[in-house]
């Protein structure tokens, strides 16, 4: 089994949350294993940052769902 790690270390306002959310979604949506989300660990130092990441992930997934639903309606 291959393991890899990405570490993001940057100052405030430099886009860490954006990049973490992007990487999380990339793994979630491209991995062949359905339960790939169980193998992702994101560590941050504040509850505010955790809530922000969680909110952005859910928001992006909701947005993708709406896009997919619109595409299916067009194809019917």
C-alpha positions in Angstrom: 0.0 0.0 0.0 1.4 3.4 -1.0 1.2 6.3 1.4 1.7 9.9 0.6 1.5 13.1 2.6 1.0 16.7 1.8 1.9 19.3 4.3 0.7 22.9 3.9 2.4 25.5 6.1 1.7 29.1 5.3 0.7 32.4 6.9 -2.9 33.6 7.4 -4.7 34.6 4.2 -2.4 32.7 1.9 -5.0 30.2 0.7 -4.4 27.2 2.9 -8.1 26.4 3.4 -8.8 26.7 -0.3 -6.0 24.3 -1.1 -7.0 21.8 1.6 -10.6 21.8 0.4 -9.4 21.4 -3.2 -7.1 18.5 -2.3 -9.8 16.8 -0.2 -12.3 17.0 -3.0 -9.8 15.8 -5.6 -9.1 12.7 -3.5 -12.7 12.2 -2.7 -13.9 12.4 -6.3 -11.1 10.7 -8.1 -10.1 7.8 -5.9 -11.3 4.4 -7.0 -12.2 3.4 -3.4 -15.7 4.6 -2.3 -14.5 5.1 1.3 -11.4 7.2 0.4 -12.7 9.9 2.7 -11.9 7.7 5.7 -8.2 7.9 4.8 -7.9 11.7 4.8 -6.6 13.6 7.8 -6.7 17.3 8.0 -5.2 19.0 11.1 -5.7 22.6 12.0 -5.3 24.6 15.2 -8.7 26.2 15.5 -12.3 25.1 15.5 -13.0 28.1 13.3 -10.7 26.7 10.6 -12.2 23.3 10.9 -15.7 24.7 10.5 -14.6 26.8 7.5 -13.1 23.7 5.8 -16.2 21.6 6.5 -18.5 24.3 5.3 -16.6 24.8 2.0 -16.4 21.0 1.4 -20.2 20.7 1.8 -20.8 23.8 -0.2 -18.7 22.4 -3.1 -20.4 19.0 -3.0 -23.8 20.6 -3.0 -22.8 22.7 -6.0 -21.5 19.7 -7.9 -24.7 17.8 -7.2 -26.8 20.7 -8.6 -24.6 20.8 -11.7 -25.0 17.0 -12.2 -28.8 17.2 -11.8 -29.0 20.0 -14.3 -27.0 18.0 -16.8 -29.2 15.0 -16.4 -32.4 17.0 -16.9 -30.9 18.4 -20.2 -30.0 14.9 -21.4 -33.5 13.5 -20.7 
